């Protein structure tokens, strides 16, 4: 898939999710909360593709483009704008440890397209790129895990959505790690 087509698809899906939230919840703060939740799930789908297909760059290029990290960064950047808007308008208190963990994840998400570009231009070594890629993959995976674990535990009661959704999403995130590690073991590589 071309980069332009991938970005256009992401933007159209984000618009569709916003319309879906408006149809279901009307013009309200609840709709903004819902579109933020839906957008996060779209980001999870894109990250799942990155996480599970890597290190097969050719397959990733076919699915998400030759700039898969940038496609994900754009999608998750849209989610960030929605999230910050919701937090600001709702007046919800931020949890410092969650804020710090999320900040680091966003730094990695926005830095990875730069690492990819620099690697492709020969400005960083393959070893440095692989280190950055490994940190990126497993840290962002961990943040997705930590997004759903407290929801399943009932520690974030005002996040919107249904309990069964959180269970399914947490199970998916755990399954992703199992699939990734199994693939690495079967292919004789380290995580």
SETORFI-89517 format. One line per field, with one value per residue: residue number from 1; residue in three letters; x, y, z of N, C-alpha, C in turn. Coordinates in steps of 0.1 Angstrom, whole numbers, always signed. Example, Ala and Ser with C-alpha at 12.3 -4.5 7.8 and 13.67 -1.06 7.14 Angstrom:
REM SETORFI-89517
resi <- [1;2]
resn <- [ALA;SER]
n_X <- [+132;+128]
n_Y <- [-57;-22]
n_Z <- [+78;+71]
ca_X <- [+123;+137]
ca_Y <- [-45;-11]
ca_Z <- [+78;+71]
c_X <- [+132;+129]
c_Y <- [-33;+0]
c_Z <- [+78;+79]
***
This chain:
REM SETORFI-89517
resi <- [1;2;3;4;5;6;7;8;9;10;11;12;13;14;15;16;17;18;19;20;21;22;23;24;25;26;27;28;29;30;31;32;33;34;35;36;37;38;39;40;41;42;43;44;45;46;47;48;49;50;51;52;53;54;55;56;57;58;59;60;61;62;63;64;65;66;67;68;69;70;71;72;73;74;75;76;77;78;79;80;81;82;83;84;85;86;87;88;89;90;91;92;93;94;95;96;97;98;99;100;101;102;103;104;105;106;107;108;109;110;111;112;113;114;115;116;117;118;119;120;121;122;123;124;125;126;127;128;129;130;131;132;133;134;135;136;137;138;139;140;141;142;143;144;145;146;147;148;149;150;151;152;153;154;155;156;157;158;159;160;161;162;163;164;165;166;167;168;169;170;171;172;173;174;175;176;177;178;179;180;181;182;183;184;185;186;187;188;189;190;191]
resn <- [UNK;UNK;UNK;UNK;UNK;UNK;UNK;UNK;UNK;UNK;UNK;UNK;UNK;UNK;UNK;UNK;UNK;UNK;UNK;UNK;UNK;UNK;UNK;UNK;UNK;UNK;UNK;UNK;UNK;UNK;UNK;UNK;UNK;UNK;UNK;UNK;UNK;UNK;UNK;UNK;UNK;UNK;UNK;UNK;UNK;UNK;UNK;UNK;UNK;UNK;UNK;UNK;UNK;UNK;UNK;UNK;UNK;UNK;UNK;UNK;UNK;UNK;UNK;UNK;UNK;UNK;UNK;UNK;UNK;UNK;UNK;UNK;UNK;UNK;UNK;UNK;UNK;UNK;UNK;UNK;UNK;UNK;UNK;UNK;UNK;UNK;UNK;UNK;UNK;UNK;UNK;UNK;UNK;UNK;UNK;UNK;UNK;UNK;UNK;UNK;UNK;UNK;UNK;UNK;UNK;UNK;UNK;UNK;UNK;UNK;UNK;UNK;UNK;UNK;UNK;UNK;UNK;UNK;UNK;UNK;UNK;UNK;UNK;UNK;UNK;UNK;UNK;UNK;UNK;UNK;UNK;UNK;UNK;UNK;UNK;UNK;UNK;UNK;UNK;UNK;UNK;UNK;UNK;UNK;UNK;UNK;UNK;UNK;UNK;UNK;UNK;UNK;UNK;UNK;UNK;UNK;UNK;UNK;UNK;UNK;UNK;UNK;UNK;UNK;UNK;UNK;UNK;UNK;UNK;UNK;UNK;UNK;UNK;UNK;UNK;UNK;UNK;UNK;UNK;UNK;UNK;UNK;UNK;UNK;UNK;UNK;UNK;UNK;UNK;UNK;UNK]
n_X <- [+8;+5;+21;+5;-20;-24;-23;-46;-65;-64;-72;-98;-110;-108;-125;-149;-152;-156;-180;-196;-195;-209;-234;-242;-240;-247;-242;-220;-201;-198;-198;-174;-157;-162;-153;-127;-120;-127;-108;-85;-86;-85;-58;-46;-52;-36;-10;-9;-6;+20;+35;+32;+39;+65;+98;+94;+98;+91;+65;+52;+54;+37;+12;+10;+25;+56;+64;+56;+58;+54;+28;+14;+22;+8;-18;-20;-13;-35;-53;-42;-47;-75;-77;-64;-81;-105;-98;-92;-117;-134;-124;-112;-90;-55;-35;-4;+17;+7;+5;+32;+42;+27;+36;+63;+58;+46;+67;+85;+68;+66;+92;+101;+95;+115;+138;+136;+138;+164;+179;+174;+186;+212;+223;+223;+233;+225;+224;+219;+194;+179;+180;+165;+141;+133;+130;+110;+89;+83;+79;+58;+39;+37;+25;+0;-10;-10;-30;-54;-54;-59;-85;-99;-95;-111;-102;-103;-129;-144;-139;-155;-172;-176;-173;-168;-156;-131;-120;-118;-101;-78;-72;-65;-42;-25;-24;-12;+15;+21;+20;+40;+63;+63;+66;+92;+107;+103;+115;+141;+151;+160;+139]
n_Y <- [-12;+22;+51;+75;+64;+48;+68;+83;+64;+59;+85;+87;+65;+75;+97;+83;+70;+91;+101;+78;+79;+103;+97;+77;+89;+116;+152;+156;+154;+128;+116;+126;+113;+87;+87;+91;+67;+48;+56;+50;+23;+18;+26;+6;-16;-9;-9;-35;-48;-38;-48;-76;-83;-73;-87;-86;-66;-63;-75;-58;-34;-40;-41;-18;+3;+18;+33;+25;+31;+58;+60;+48;+66;+89;+81;+76;+101;+116;+103;+112;+140;+139;+127;+145;+167;+157;+152;+177;+191;+176;+178;+158;+143;+139;+110;+110;+89;+74;+94;+100;+75;+73;+96;+89;+68;+81;+98;+78;+67;+89;+93;+70;+70;+88;+74;+53;+66;+77;+53;+41;+60;+55;+67;+59;+29;-6;-21;-1;+7;-16;-19;+4;-2;-26;-16;+3;-14;-32;-15;+2;-19;-26;-3;-4;-27;-19;+0;-14;-33;-20;-12;-36;-45;-28;-3;+21;+37;+56;+56;+50;+27;-9;-35;-61;-55;-45;-67;-84;-68;-67;-94;-97;-81;-95;-119;-111;-107;-133;-145;-131;-137;-165;-167;-156;-174;-197;-189;-188;-164;-138;-121]
n_Z <- [+0;-7;+9;+9;+4;+27;+48;+40;+43;+71;+80;+69;+83;+109;+107;+101;+126;+143;+133;+139;+167;+171;+161;+178;+204;+202;+201;+223;+254;+261;+235;+226;+243;+235;+208;+213;+226;+205;+186;+199;+198;+170;+167;+182;+165;+143;+156;+163;+139;+132;+153;+151;+125;+121;+121;+93;+69;+42;+40;+58;+44;+23;+36;+53;+42;+30;+51;+78;+105;+106;+96;+118;+138;+129;+131;+159;+168;+161;+178;+202;+202;+203;+228;+246;+242;+252;+279;+288;+284;+300;+325;+339;+363;+360;+362;+376;+372;+351;+332;+329;+319;+295;+282;+276;+259;+237;+229;+219;+199;+182;+176;+163;+134;+126;+133;+116;+91;+93;+95;+70;+54;+60;+82;+108;+125;+117;+140;+160;+151;+154;+182;+190;+177;+191;+218;+213;+203;+225;+246;+238;+235;+262;+272;+260;+272;+299;+296;+294;+315;+342;+337;+334;+360;+373;+382;+369;+367;+352;+325;+303;+280;+279;+303;+293;+269;+276;+287;+265;+249;+265;+266;+239;+236;+253;+239;+216;+225;+232;+206;+193;+207;+204;+176;+174;+188;+173;+149;+157;+169;+192;+216]
ca_X <- [+0;+13;+20;-6;-33;-25;-27;-59;-74;-64;-80;-112;-115;-110;-138;-160;-153;-162;-195;-203;-197;-219;-247;-246;-241;-251;-231;-218;-188;-198;-194;-159;-150;-164;-145;-113;-119;-127;-96;-74;-87;-79;-44;-43;-51;-24;+1;-9;+0;+34;+41;+31;+45;+79;+107;+92;+96;+84;+51;+47;+53;+25;+0;+9;+33;+70;+66;+46;+59;+48;+13;+10;+23;-2;-31;-19;-13;-50;-59;-36;-54;-88;-76;-61;-93;-115;-93;-93;-131;-141;-118;-107;-77;-45;-27;+10;+25;+1;+9;+47;+44;+22;+45;+74;+53;+44;+80;+89;+60;+69;+106;+104;+96;+128;+148;+135;+144;+178;+184;+173;+196;+226;+228;+224;+237;+215;+223;+212;+180;+173;+178;+154;+129;+130;+125;+97;+78;+79;+74;+44;+30;+34;+15;-14;-13;-14;-42;-65;-53;-67;-99;-104;-95;-121;-95;-106;-144;-150;-133;-165;-170;-181;-163;-164;-147;-118;-115;-114;-89;-66;-68;-59;-29;-17;-23;-2;+28;+23;+22;+53;+74;+63;+72;+106;+113;+103;+124;+154;+156;+157;+128]
ca_Y <- [+0;+35;+59;+84;+56;+44;+79;+86;+53;+62;+97;+83;+57;+84;+105;+74;+67;+103;+101;+68;+84;+113;+91;+69;+97;+130;+162;+156;+150;+113;+113;+128;+102;+75;+87;+89;+53;+42;+60;+42;+9;+18;+26;-8;-25;-6;-13;-50;-51;-35;-57;-90;-85;-71;-79;-87;-53;-64;-77;-46;-24;-43;-39;-4;+12;+17;+42;+20;+38;+72;+58;+46;+79;+98;+76;+78;+115;+120;+98;+120;+152;+136;+124;+157;+175;+151;+154;+192;+195;+168;+182;+147;+144;+130;+102;+113;+78;+70;+105;+98;+64;+76;+105;+82;+60;+91;+101;+67;+66;+100;+92;+58;+73;+94;+64;+45;+74;+78;+40;+39;+69;+51;+77;+51;+15;-16;-24;+10;+7;-28;-16;+14;-10;-35;-8;+8;-24;-38;-5;+5;-30;-25;+8;-9;-37;-11;+7;-23;-40;-14;-12;-49;-46;-18;+8;+33;+35;+66;+56;+46;+14;-20;-44;-72;-49;-44;-81;-88;-61;-71;-107;-96;-76;-106;-129;-105;-110;-147;-148;-125;-145;-178;-165;-153;-187;-207;-185;-188;-151;-133;-110]
ca_Z <- [+0;-7;+21;+8;+6;+41;+56;+37;+50;+85;+82;+67;+94;+121;+105;+103;+140;+149;+129;+146;+180;+171;+159;+190;+216;+200;+203;+238;+259;+260;+222;+225;+250;+227;+196;+218;+228;+192;+179;+205;+193;+157;+170;+187;+153;+135;+163;+163;+126;+133;+163;+147;+112;+122;+113;+79;+63;+29;+43;+64;+33;+15;+44;+58;+34;+33;+63;+87;+118;+104;+95;+131;+145;+125;+137;+173;+170;+161;+191;+213;+201;+209;+243;+253;+242;+262;+293;+291;+285;+311;+338;+346;+369;+354;+372;+372;+367;+338;+324;+326;+310;+282;+275;+271;+247;+226;+224;+211;+187;+172;+172;+154;+120;+124;+134;+103;+80;+95;+92;+56;+48;+65;+92;+120;+121;+119;+154;+167;+147;+160;+196;+190;+173;+202;+229;+208;+202;+237;+255;+234;+238;+276;+275;+256;+282;+310;+293;+296;+328;+352;+333;+338;+374;+378;+388;+361;+365;+344;+312;+293;+275;+287;+310;+284;+259;+282;+289;+251;+244;+273;+261;+226;+238;+258;+228;+207;+230;+230;+192;+189;+213;+197;+163;+176;+192;+161;+139;+163;+173;+206;+216]
c_X <- [+9;+11;+7;-19;-35;-29;-42;-69;-75;-73;-95;-118;-117;-123;-150;-163;-160;-177;-202;-205;-208;-233;-251;-248;-245;-239;-229;-204;-187;-194;-179;-152;-151;-154;-130;-111;-118;-113;-84;-75;-82;-63;-39;-42;-39;-11;+2;-3;+15;+41;+42;+39;+60;+86;+105;+88;+89;+69;+45;+45;+40;+12;-1;+16;+47;+74;+56;+46;+53;+33;+8;+11;+13;-15;-31;-18;-27;-56;-54;-44;-68;-87;-73;-74;-103;-111;-95;-108;-138;-136;-113;-93;-68;-38;-12;+18;+20;+5;+24;+49;+38;+30;+57;+70;+52;+57;+86;+81;+63;+84;+109;+104;+110;+139;+148;+141;+159;+185;+184;+183;+211;+231;+229;+227;+224;+213;+216;+197;+173;+170;+166;+141;+124;+124;+111;+86;+73;+74;+60;+34;+27;+24;+1;-18;-18;-26;-55;-65;-61;-81;-106;-105;-105;-115;-97;-121;-150;-145;-143;-162;-175;-170;-158;-155;-133;-112;-110;-101;-76;-62;-61;-44;-20;-14;-12;+12;+31;+27;+36;+64;+75;+70;+87;+113;+114;+112;+139;+160;+152;+147;+134]
c_Y <- [+12;+42;+68;+76;+52;+56;+83;+76;+56;+75;+94;+75;+65;+92;+96;+71;+79;+104;+90;+72;+94;+107;+84;+78;+111;+139;+164;+152;+135;+109;+115;+117;+89;+75;+86;+74;+45;+44;+52;+28;+8;+18;+12;-17;-22;-11;-28;-55;-49;-46;-71;-92;-83;-84;-80;-74;-53;-66;-65;-35;-27;-40;-24;+7;+11;+26;+38;+27;+52;+70;+56;+59;+89;+94;+79;+92;+121;+115;+107;+134;+150;+134;+137;+167;+170;+154;+168;+195;+188;+172;+170;+149;+134;+123;+103;+101;+73;+81;+103;+86;+66;+86;+98;+74;+70;+95;+90;+66;+77;+100;+81;+61;+80;+84;+56;+53;+75;+64;+38;+48;+65;+60;+70;+36;+6;-20;-14;+10;-4;-26;-6;+6;-19;-27;-2;-2;-29;-27;+0;-6;-29;-14;+3;-19;-29;-2;-1;-30;-33;-12;-25;-51;-36;-6;+21;+33;+45;+67;+54;+33;+3;-29;-55;-67;-49;-58;-86;-81;-65;-85;-106;-91;-87;-117;-124;-109;-124;-151;-143;-134;-159;-177;-163;-166;-197;-202;-183;-174;-148;-122;-96]
c_Z <- [+0;+6;+21;+10;+20;+50;+53;+43;+64;+88;+80;+78;+107;+119;+107;+118;+147;+145;+137;+161;+181;+169;+171;+203;+214;+202;+217;+241;+259;+245;+220;+232;+242;+215;+201;+220;+215;+185;+186;+201;+178;+158;+174;+175;+145;+143;+163;+150;+127;+142;+158;+134;+113;+126;+98;+73;+50;+31;+49;+54;+25;+23;+48;+51;+38;+45;+74;+101;+117;+103;+110;+139;+142;+132;+152;+177;+170;+174;+203;+213;+207;+224;+251;+253;+252;+276;+297;+293;+297;+324;+346;+352;+362;+365;+368;+366;+354;+328;+319;+316;+296;+275;+269;+258;+235;+221;+215;+198;+177;+168;+162;+139;+117;+124;+121;+92;+81;+92;+77;+48;+52;+75;+106;+116;+123;+133;+162;+164;+153;+175;+198;+187;+185;+214;+225;+209;+216;+247;+251;+236;+253;+279;+271;+267;+295;+308;+297;+310;+339;+349;+337;+353;+381;+385;+381;+357;+355;+330;+300;+287;+284;+292;+300;+273;+264;+284;+275;+247;+252;+269;+248;+228;+244;+248;+218;+212;+229;+216;+188;+195;+207;+184;+164;+179;+180;+150;+145;+166;+187;+205;+216]
***
